[in-house]
């Protein structure tokens, strides 16, 4: 339902003084971030407790729409869960709802001159329960005496008003006044009352006082013979930088004292640490030479801790990091923010800590803080498994007729009569199945069509969520049942379908048509539970498997034409087109019976001709956030979403304005839609009010640590998402292919195969880069090395780069480089005869090509004549040695 605001009117009373009914006096407080899913009468009392009121002193609560002006006709008594839902509906429309607190009149003697008024059947007040009466109230002056009601405001009194004896100090009623039911025009203020109790006025104006916590002192060392000493009790402040340290202050536990020191360190930005921390004493000191310290010790014979000594002088500067800041304390501080936005980013928490306290919080600390806050809000995963039986019992109590089946793995010794010390007992969660009574009744008026799907749970324990979704008369989804299992297998699907058949009936199941995305083990489960049932495949999932082997837009369009064909002759014509384009694709599709995926073979019983299982995918998008929460929280969020959906559909059922012909099927008519949503799902009590069952505590499934980071996002297939760039096509999802060898997974720069293994295949460029470090030689084994190769082999290797300590040579003194000589293919002259005209010189920047007459025409070998390749390890050694010692390497 989301979050909303409640505008609370408290401390005042109802009155008819100015004519219409109004609430005067008191204060107005706006309470923000009220969770609509948890809002109830108990939550209202809890919020009012924060304002200083207790339930015993509150007579009743009333609410109304803030737009409605007539309070007398629009006020409604807040006492049931239906009223909670009504308040959430008003807040959803108006952004907030008004709540009026009616306090009990604790002392009748405060209002003796007026007495009780019989309000009769006044319009707008018919919701007053028995025993709640309207009492005019004139007020009390500062001396505690009864004042004349509204004398200063009204001037002359009306004849019907009761007069007061100003000269008398008594508070008794006028002897001549007799209250009667005929007096209905009183202008006095009114209170709802049925109690005589009153709070002690001594505590009325205590700053921040709580009526449940009136003991501000604690005695230490008292016994039956001697009276102990009284010391102040620690009270947490909102701004701990102004905290008043006082020697002798007592703390409930050691953790409370440590949290107090941590809060003080955070709010003052001091680098405080615990020098001593054991079971008897705790000493906190500041960093460096700062003389600040506080010392607390445990009180003997109690679990109470007491501040014994301290030095509050600081000589240090403020720090941006506090070492004693831990995730547990930070989780309490950020609990409200995380509760309002469970998807809050880690960077936002880091930024909030920086702005609020001027402290630097690491990302890892913020991550742990968020998880601790979520555990405090939702409960830990392990603790919720222990209450799984209690949740099922509460679900069946609130919704009679619902089916909740829990399957666990019990130890063989759990039910034995052997002593507890000699037996091994465990009870591990396995499966849970839920089918609400309202969903059962609604499905009886829906079309005979069920969509099945499974979704993985994003929790440490893992698992799968199986769902069954129906189609209502308005082509909208209607969840029927859901279950949490260990995995998608034949056994789990058979278990789910067998329970579903027992709830909706085998006759209804036998007439229904099932659609799925080819889940694992589902087809054998059909034959085991409901053999011969009509079922279909989701064409979208079918095409995702088809495109892996046969990609292309043309085949995609032809396949969808085959699926959309409404007559078998059209289907055969489109299949012939597929055969003409690709024979293998035709064989792949013809192997799948067309009754599973083509409209030309669909039956007419279900009145649904859909080709995709979009209803199940839509339901998945609704519960996608709940799938990463603990099991009870997840199941409860699913139930709340179903409850609100059915309630909204029931309100919109009467908006149809269709008059269909008699020959139209009944599932399309308005009557079927209204019968479909006439059942409701009832809300549940809070966790503290659940009945404790006699079942043993259930343990969560064994945790299997994955080899990778937890995956919480769906793997998006190619073409599912829109292009992020409007000017360039994204290459996301494409496979890298080498242009040399044609293999997939690398490009030409990282090709592991040398050129000789490629059969002398030329590269993309006609001349290789001379700066390429990897040499690829393709010299025949029987071909002797040429003269040019021998000349280059005899030359010493030149290092790449200039070693440290050397200067760049002057271009004027540097000798001109000698050109490389290339021998003729038929030349066999020695190196000294290379000056003949048969030779040709080429620049040193080009590679030297050596051919052989024994090699066939068109094949050649390339050798790069640039600087030789030197390993990085050798370069490091050369940098450390003098140039004259490089020959040693």
Secondary structure, 3 states (H helix, E strand, C coil): CCEEEEEEEEEEEEECCCCCCEEEEEEEEEEEEEECCCCCHHHHHHHHHHCCCCHHHEEEEEEECCCCCCHHHHCEECCCHHHHHHHHHHHHHHCEEEEEEEECCCCHHHHCCCCCECCCCCCCCCCCCCCCEEEEECCECCCCCECCCCHHHHCCCCCCCCCCCCCCCCCCCCCCCCCCCCCCCCCCEEEEECCCCCCCHHHCCCCCCECCECCCEEEECCCCCCCCEEEEECCCCCCHHHCCCCCCCEECCHHHHHHHHHHHHHHHCCCEEEEEECCCEEEEEECCCCCCEEEEEECCCCCCEEEEEEECCCCCCCCCCCCCCCHHHHHHHCHHHHHHCCCCCHHHHHHHHHHHHCCCCCHHHHHHHHHHHHHHHHCCHHHHHHCHHHHHHHHHHHCCCCEEEEEEEECCCCCCCCCHHHCCCCEEEEEEEEECHHHHHHHCCCCCEEEEEEEECCCCCCCEEEEEEEECCCCCEEEEEEEEECCCCHHHHHHHHHHHHHHHCHHHHHHCEEEECCCCCHHHHHHHHCCCCEEEECHHHHHHHHHHHCCCHHHHHHHHHHHHCCCHHHHHHHHHHHHHHCHHHHHHHHCCCHHHCCHHHCCCCCCCCCCCCHHHHHHHHHCCCHHHCCHHHHHHHHHHHHHHHHHHHHHHHHHCCCCCCCCCCHHHCHHHHHHHCCCCCCCCCCHHHCCCCCCCCCECCCCCCCCCCCCCCCCCCCCCCCCCCCCCCCCCCCCCECCCCCCECCCHHHCCCCHHHHCCCCCCCCCCCCCCCCCCCCCCCCCCCCHHHHHHHHCCCCCCCCCCCCCCCCCCCCCCCCCEEECCCCCCCCHHHCCCCCCEEECCCCCEEECCCCCCCCCCEEECCCCCCCCHHHHHHHHHCCHHHHHHC
